Amino acid sequence: MPTPRAYRLLLAIFATATVSSSHAAAIASQPVDIGVEWVQVFNDRLGHGRFFAGAGTDRLRVLTSATPSPDTDFYDQSSNGSETAVFLTHPSTPALNVALQFVGLQSGGGGGKNEYTTTFNLANPFVQNQLAAWDATPFALRIENASAPGGETTKWVTAPDYDSSVKLPFLQDVAITGGGLAPTLSWTVPDTTAPITNIRIQIRRIEAEEPGRITAATLLHQAVLPLGSTGYTLDQAFSNGGLTGLPNGLEEGRKYEVAVILESAVPGLIKGRARTFFEFTPLTDDAGNKTIYLPSVDSAGNFNFDIEVTAGETILIDPVVAVGYDYQIGSGDPLFASVSLPDVGDGIFELWLYDLNIADFVFETLLNAGERFTFAGGGVDRFRVLGIEPSVGLDPTDVQAFVTEIGFAGNGRFTGRMTPITTHFNPVPEPSSLALLVLAALALGGTRRSRCGAGALR
């Protein structure tokens, strides 16, 4: 006889309670001794990003895997991990007694299992004054845990030698290709005089965010790639997928931050590292093999690109979605030659061009989705798009949200940025611009209703 539905529900609740009780018993197990698996001290160049402290700066990083930690409490049945404290000291700087932050899997801090870290901004005058001494003599780590059962409640470890000279570049031409949950990420590695000994990739699931920053993320996957790698397909099980509550691959609708890391290392020791950060949400299955170039997002909300461009060819770019965007080239970049906008909302957008005489944007025309607009006079260095309805509610990190196709007037690199207009922008047009707007609206007539207008006005 089939088991009644209500009874099956009771069995499921009982099973869940049993698992939770077992896990609680595991957490209440015996304390463990202090252990240090490894320590690293190196130059850490952080690209633009919204998650890591100090993004966009060059830093000296101290990183260690110390146990017990909150991760060993959760995964390895220890009970005193939350009591561990790690401190950094140096003989030349008596006042230096810096607490390392726990950034392990249970922290939301984005680190690996049992990791603790601290950094110093290399541009800080105090740090600059100490670098020679820190380079000459190693740091020391003091690990404390009052409940360590073996009697050693304080453990000292000498950190490896620090080399202040190793500097590596950031990646260029970062892009995502393909729909579904196994897209391909790609990039270009610039020429560098520093030796690249490792290329690594890290995938973090964004757990919480607020304007300008990611407040919590979990490291799901990391892998060492073959030297010379310029891409990675997410078609294998995640390295942390076997841990409680973590998935084996990408999930639909979730947001991710990726770090592609170049390292210069000797066996077992990192000497220098450069991390390029970018964000994405998986494309839908029907996205095809379109390639979308991804920006690095900084804490000010700007979307920073570094892409090789060719006159007469177009690229697809997409940043965080808002009610509009400002587009601007970087110093020495080729001018924008054309633009085509995606089919979002009602598919009608306002194009504004920059007027140097008044140092502001003025209305130029209305554009239909998918129609290419060619800028006059050989191109422009900036333009503004408005008219994205807030009611559309596009996801701020969805790479399909507002894919803009841009052409350039010459060959070179696009190192410019897109800045989202995230609140209603209601400029008061100059009289001539207002007249143009009225004429354009009349000419387009029912386009917003029928979506069959003849094209953008000039």
Secondary structure by P-SEA (a helix, b strand, c coil): ccccaaaaaaaaaaaaaaaaaaaaaaaacccccccccccccbbbbbcccccccccccccbbbbbbccccccccccccccccccbbbbbbbccccccbbbbbbccccccccccccccccccccccaaaaaaaaaaaabbbbbbbbbccccccccbbbbbbccccccbbbbbbccccccccccccccccccccccccccbbbbbbbbbcccccccccbbbbccccccccccccccccccccccccccccccccccccbbbbbbbbbbccccccbbbbbbbbbccccccccbbbbbbbbccccbbbbbbccccccbbbbbbccccccbbbbbccccccccbbbbccccccbbbbbbbbccccbbbbcccccccbbbbbcccccccccccccccccccccccccccbbbbbbcccccccbbbbbcccbbbbbccaaaaaaaaaaaaaacccccccccccccc
